[in-house]
């Protein structure tokens, strides 16, 4: 008997290609550069046949680990608790990304396609919400993401925020 709840790839709407655009810029050059790199990695991955995806996927995972660690350093430096919802969101995404490789190696040839499509859908929303809030907060406390320093450390109250990235949701 067929599972009435089973779905096939055709049951899901097509996720559009991901391309860097001016609308994705958050007015922080280093953050924008990192996001642009991730967009390019995801976009490239989505063009590859299954038998050529594993190494570029591993590159994307490495990039994402560094990307998230960078943002989490910035959060702590600008007054977030180390355990905040933005960092927790990163952890969830990375946990999922790490599981994909083992599923691929066990024979699920389409799982990298599905993960890349999910990231293409997720990244613009995450950037325009949580990361935009972080960028705005960093600007408000005069944090330089290139040098990872504060122009005036007295503007930051250590470990005062646990929210998603902005003062308004702390």
N, C-alpha and C positions, 0 to 999 in steps of 0.2 A: 504494500500500500504506500502511495506517495505521501510525503509529508506536506500537509496543506500549508504549512508555514514556510516551506522552502522558497528561497529566492534565487534568481539567476542574475548575472550581470546586466541583462537587458531590463530588469525590474527597476534599476536605479537610473536617475537622470545622468546624462553625460556631464562630467565636470569640465568646464572650459579650460583651455590652456592657460598657463600662468606666465605672464610677461611683466617685466619691470615697467613701471610707469611713474610719472610725476605725482600721481594721486597717492602713491605708496610712500612718498617721502615724508619724514617726520621731523625735519629741521634739525637733525643731528647727523653730521656727516659720517661718523663712525658707525652708528646704528644703521643708517641708510646703506652704507657700503656692505655691511654684514647681511642685511636683508636682501640686497641686490644679489649677492653671491648665492644665498640660499634659493632665491627665485630661479637663478640660472641653473643651479644643480638639479632642482626639481624638474624644471622644464626640459633639461637635457635627458634626464632619466626617463621621462615620459615618452621620448622618441625612440628609445632603444628596444630591440627585440629581447625577449626574456633571457636568452643565453648570453647576453652582454650586459646585464643589469647589475650583477652582484658587486663588482668592484666600484662602479659609480655609486651604488647604494651605500656601500661602506664609507666612501668619501663623504656622502651626504650626512651619514650618522656622525662621523668625526667632526664635520663642520658644525653640526647642530649641537654637539656636546660643547664645543668651544664657544659657539654663539650664546647658548644659554648660560654658561659659566660667566661669560663676560657681562651679560645683563645682570646676573645675580650679584656679581662684585659691585656693580654700579648701584644696585638697590641697597646693599649693606652700607656702602660708602655714603649714601645720601639719606640714611635714616630709616630704612626698612628693617623689620625683624628678619633674621635669616630665614625663619619659617613663615613665609607669607603666601598668599594664594597665587600670586604670579609665578613664584618659584615652584609651587606645588603643581601648577599647570604644566610648567616645563618638564617636571619629573614624570608626569603622566605621559606626555608625548614621547619622551625619550624611552620610557619603559616599553611602550608600544613599538617604537622603532626598533629597539633591540630584539624584540621577539620575532620580528618579521624575517630576519636572516635565517633563524633556525627553521621556521616554517618553509621558507624557500628551499633550503637544503634538504628538507624532508619531502620535497616534490611539489609543493604548491607554487607552480610557476607564475601564477598571476598575482601573488600577494604583494610583490613590489609595485606592480601596476596600481593595485588598490591603495597601497600606502602613499604612493606618489600623488594619486588623485585626491586622497584625503588631505594631504599636506597642501596641495594646490588650492583646495577649498578653505582650509584652516588658516594658512599664513596671512592672507590679506585681512581677515577678521581679527586675528590675534594682534597683528601690527596696528590696526586702526583703533583698537580698544586698549588693551593692556600696555602695549609698547608705546603707543601715543601718550598715554597717561604718564608712563615712566619718563619719556623724553621731555614732556612738559614740566614734570617735577624736577628733573635734572637741570633744566634751564632756570627754573625758579630759584634753585639753591646755588646757581653758578658753578655747576659741576662740568668739568672739561673731560669728555669721554676719550679724547686722544691721549691725554696725560693721566687720566683717572685721578684727578685732583680737584679739590674745592678751592675756589678763589677766596672764599671766606667761610671757614669751618664753623663759625658761630651761627651760620644760617641753618645748620642741621642739628636736630635733636636726635641723638643716637637711639636706634631701635624703637622709634615711635610709631611706625606704620606697619600694618600687617595686610593692607589691602592689595588690590590688583595692580596698582601702578600709579594711582593719582591720589592726591591729598583728599579729594572728595569722597573716596571710598575707603579711607583708612579706618 
